[in-house]
Amino acid sequence: MDIGRIGLWQGVLDQQPSNRVREIVAELEELGWPTLWIPEAVGRDPFVSASVMLGATSTLKVATGIVQIHARHPMTTAAAQKTVAEAFGNRFLLGIGVSHGPFIEGIRKLDYSKPYSFMVDYLDAMEGAMFMAAGPEQSPPLVLAALGPRMLALATERTAGAHPYFVPPEHTAGAREIMGPDALLAPEQKVCLETDPDKARSLARENMAMYMGLPNYVNNLHRLGFTEADTTDLSDRLVDAIVAWGDLDSIAARIQAHHDAGADHVAVQVLTPRGELPIAQWRTLAGALL
């Protein structure tokens, strides 16, 4: 599957009626975006959403970033993956991940004591799952949400690659060293089309604050050399590392930095106040980046 060198990552379309979502993804396809990444947290079901989007387009790929593995039996996930892939000409890229303790234990009320082992067992069960239905002509690809060395290595050994989230180019470089030259590496990159430093960083902090309550992200930042003070206070150093802000040249330079560090694909997430729909920014970035 060719997902292109640059795609879109968004978490705002769940707030739109499905008919409007169909119109938006059709425009994104027309603008030339090759791939659209969608999340799973407490919104719409990602397999259903992917089907809605794929049904409204003909070339756009839809990738999940990511499906929470604790939310479904592995046989159910494998069947859903094959069903969507077959229905829409293998334009569906399944990304799965262990998510975070506050989501799994706090919201789903499920055990999160051994996320890595749970993922290993889950992959085993997916691979061995029975599927007695018409499936896709070729085995559909799978990627893992991965930040730390063990999960990055697992992504390389067992799947097509990794989709790291909330990472700077320095993480991409380290991930490529762990994963070797062949595995797919598709990091997410937050961007803010604002040239005023105070306004840009204020919007960045508004978005980043939630992630500071998720230990997986905080621990990863500490592995990268950021301090407790950086993650507690959301320092300018950390904000500028995670969110690329400024003019189009600045945005393009950050994306190129990920590619130079070894990324095959960069999933660009546009930040807007209070989750506003960034249609205008998506149009502008398409003209500048694609």
Secondary structure as UniProt FT lines:
FT   STRAND          6..9
FT   HELIX           13..15
FT   HELIX           18..31
FT   STRAND          35..38
FT   HELIX           46..55
FT   STRAND          61..64
FT   STRAND          67..68
FT   HELIX           69..71
FT   HELIX           74..87
FT   TURN            88..90
FT   STRAND          92..97
FT   HELIX           101..104
FT   TURN            105..107
FT   HELIX           115..127
FT   STRAND          142..144
FT   HELIX           149..158
FT   STRAND          161..162
FT   HELIX           169..179
FT   TURN            180..182
FT   STRAND          184..185
FT   STRAND          188..192
FT   HELIX           197..208
FT   HELIX           209..213
FT   HELIX           215..223
FT   TURN            224..225
FT   HELIX           228..233
FT   HELIX           236..242
FT   STRAND          243..245
FT   HELIX           248..261
FT   STRAND          266..270
FT   HELIX           273..275
FT   HELIX           279..289
//
